[in-house]
Amino acid sequence: MKINTFVKDLKAKSVAELNEELVAAKKELFNLRFQNATNQLDNTSRIKEVRKNIARIQTVITEASKAE
């Protein structure tokens, strides 16, 4: 259910807001990878979660652009 609410929130946003969220998610993924490489990351499953969120955001952006 948590994922469904995340996707609904994404669909309610504009393309500009989605692009901002995409940039923020990519920065977070970079930081997580950096922490993982330096053995500072405790929760490695967060990397997988952020990657999936990036894919979800990109999917919603694609859907919005095709709807126009």
C-alpha positions in Angstrom: 0.0 0.0 0.0 2.9 2.3 0.7 4.0 2.1 -3.0 0.5 2.8 -4.3 0.3 6.1 -2.3 3.8 7.1 -3.5 2.7 6.6 -7.1 -0.5 8.4 -6.6 1.4 11.4 -5.1 3.7 11.3 -8.1 0.8 11.3 -10.6 -0.6 14.4 -8.8 2.6 16.4 -9.5 3.6 18.4 -12.5 6.4 17.4 -14.8 8.6 20.1 -13.4 8.1 18.9 -9.9 8.7 15.3 -11.0 12.0 16.3 -12.6 13.1 18.0 -9.3 12.2 14.9 -7.4 14.1 12.8 -9.9 17.3 14.9 -9.5 16.9 14.6 -5.7 16.6 10.9 -5.9 19.6 10.5 -8.2 21.7 12.6 -5.7 20.5 10.4 -2.9 21.5 7.3 -4.8 24.9 8.7 -5.5 25.4 9.5 -1.8 24.2 6.0 -0.9 26.6 4.4 -3.3 29.5 6.5 -2.0 28.7 5.5 1.6 28.5 1.9 0.5 31.9 2.1 -1.1 33.5 3.5 2.0 31.7 1.0 4.3 29.6 3.7 6.0 26.2 2.4 4.9 24.2 0.4 7.4 21.0 -0.2 5.4 22.1 -1.5 2.0 18.5 -2.2 1.0 17.9 1.5 0.7 20.0 1.5 -2.5 17.5 -0.9 -4.1 14.5 1.1 -2.9 15.9 4.4 -4.3 16.6 2.8 -7.6 13.0 1.6 -7.9 11.7 5.0 -6.9 13.8 6.6 -9.7 12.3 4.1 -12.1 8.8 4.9 -10.8 9.4 8.7 -11.2 10.7 8.2 -14.8 7.7 6.1 -15.7 5.2 8.7 -14.5 7.2 11.4 -16.4 6.9 9.3 -19.6 3.2 8.7 -19.1 2.6 12.4 -18.6 4.6 13.3 -21.7 2.7 10.8 -23.8 -0.6 12.1 -22.5 0.1 15.6 -23.9 
